[in-house]
Amino acid sequence: MDLSHSLTASAAPSWLDKVRLVLPTADEDRCDVNLIQDALLLPIPTTGSEELAEIQLDHFVLRYSEGCWQLFPPTDNDAFGRHALGIDFVQNARFNQPMTLREPLAKAAGLRANRRPMVIDLTAGLGRDAWALASTGCTVFAFERHPLIHFLLSDALMRARLGSKTHEIASRIHLYGSDARAAWPDTIKPDEHTVWLMDPMFPERQKSALVKKDMRIFHELVGVDADADALFAWARLQPANRYVVKRPPYAPALAGAKPSMSISSGRVRFDCYIKPAAYLSQ
Ligand SMILES: C[S@@+](CC[C@H](N)C(=O)[O-])C[C@H]1O[C@@H](n2cnc3c(N)ncnc32)[C@H](O)[C@@H]1O
């Protein structure tokens, strides 16, 4: 079992005590405890259905429900609402249409009619940016070090690979359950055309009432990525065309580094760092 992700700050299992895994009973493929624990990359305490009613009062519960794995909030804490956190590229309408080249992320990544670079997403999270980029035709190598989030995302990608409309996009996304710095796969060979994407967790400044409740689950369990500057410093030593750093509008530039350009749009800002040599040769 690869525990390399536990080397880094936000994946230190401070959240482990708050979460319980409920093993499915009906679906044979999904109830092998060893397979599930291996996929989770970390042994998460399990709970049986007898004590579930009590456990779920004050724990987050990872449970297979309505055809996918979902993370349910504690039932006695209104702060997280009643909606579970899950990822569904097949049913969720927001993933039905490919991203257009006019969208800020596409512009930030430098996509053009004939330009679909390889993208390395160092902070995959719920996979929305990776999906958007893959929907335009980019191949995306995505790294997610938080075991729970990696588990939800790999489950979602597995289901999307089986969907007739989502198969092609899902097949362009290659997910790794680690910090790229800890275990770089030899098969990924970045070059001067590669786009690196980072979207580290930043402290939420919005009033909590404005943050969607399932996203509060995400913030509660993942926390803040305190080592984002170091990840950026590491990435900038790698071959690249550009780095795209996604930030809330109020956040300072990552590591205080002045971007080559920024693209702002509503609740996000994309800071772009373009490598001069590659930029001039385009
Ligand atoms: C704000 S979320 C990213 C959201 C993502 N852009 C999306 O579209 O859903 C940040 C994620 O990056 C992950 N992360 C942060 N630093 C990481 C690192 N060094 N290696 C791998 N994952 C990392 C966190 O665990 C978290 O899930």
The ligand as an SDF file (V2000), in Angstrom:
LIG
                    3D

 27 29  0  0  0  0  0  0  0  0999 V2000
   -9.2800   23.2620   -4.1980 C   0  0  0  0  0  0  0  0  0  0  0  0
   -9.0860   21.5490   -4.4390 S   0  0  0  0  0  0  0  0  0  0  0  0
   -8.9100   21.4150   -6.1750 C   0  0  0  0  0  0  0  0  0  0  0  0
  -10.2150   21.4600   -6.8920 C   0  0  0  0  0  0  0  0  0  0  0  0
  -10.0530   21.0700   -8.3480 C   0  0  0  0  0  0  0  0  0  0  0  0
   -9.3240   22.0670   -9.1000 N   0  0  0  0  0  0  0  0  0  0  0  0
  -11.3880   20.7860   -9.0070 C   0  0  0  0  0  0  0  0  0  0  0  0
  -11.5850   21.2470  -10.1390 O   0  0  0  0  0  0  0  0  0  0  0  0
  -12.2090   20.0680   -8.4130 O   0  0  0  0  0  0  0  0  0  0  0  0
   -7.4360   21.2330   -3.9150 C   0  0  0  0  0  0  0  0  0  0  0  0
   -7.1250   19.7320   -3.8640 C   0  0  0  0  0  0  0  0  0  0  0  0
   -5.7300   19.5610   -4.0580 O   0  0  0  0  0  0  0  0  0  0  0  0
   -5.2580   18.5410   -3.2440 C   0  0  0  0  0  0  0  0  0  0  0  0
   -3.8120   18.7820   -3.0650 N   0  0  0  0  0  0  0  0  0  0  0  0
   -3.2350   19.8720   -2.5140 C   0  0  0  0  0  0  0  0  0  0  0  0
   -1.9060   19.7720   -2.5500 N   0  0  0  0  0  0  0  0  0  0  0  0
   -1.6300   18.5890   -3.1680 C   0  0  0  0  0  0  0  0  0  0  0  0
   -0.4260   17.9330   -3.5140 C   0  0  0  0  0  0  0  0  0  0  0  0
    0.7750   18.4670   -3.2160 N   0  0  0  0  0  0  0  0  0  0  0  0
   -0.4950   16.7340   -4.1350 N   0  0  0  0  0  0  0  0  0  0  0  0
   -1.7030   16.1860   -4.4310 C   0  0  0  0  0  0  0  0  0  0  0  0
   -2.8910   16.7600   -4.1080 N   0  0  0  0  0  0  0  0  0  0  0  0
   -2.8520   17.9590   -3.4930 C   0  0  0  0  0  0  0  0  0  0  0  0
   -6.0790   18.6810   -1.9830 C   0  0  0  0  0  0  0  0  0  0  0  0
   -6.0860   17.4750   -1.2510 O   0  0  0  0  0  0  0  0  0  0  0  0
   -7.4440   19.0700   -2.5400 C   0  0  0  0  0  0  0  0  0  0  0  0
   -8.2390   17.9450   -2.7650 O   0  0  0  0  0  0  0  0  0  0  0  0
  1  2  1  0
  2  3  1  0
  2 10  1  0
  3  4  1  0
  4  5  1  0
  5  6  1  0
  5  7  1  0
  7  8  2  0
  7  9  1  0
 10 11  1  0
 11 12  1  0
 11 26  1  0
 12 13  1  0
 13 14  1  0
 13 24  1  0
 14 15  1  0
 14 23  1  0
 15 16  2  0
 16 17  1  0
 17 18  1  0
 17 23  2  0
 18 19  1  0
 18 20  2  0
 20 21  1  0
 21 22  2  0
 22 23  1  0
 24 25  1  0
 24 26  1  0
 26 27  1  0
M  CHG  2   2   1   9  -1
M  END
$$$$
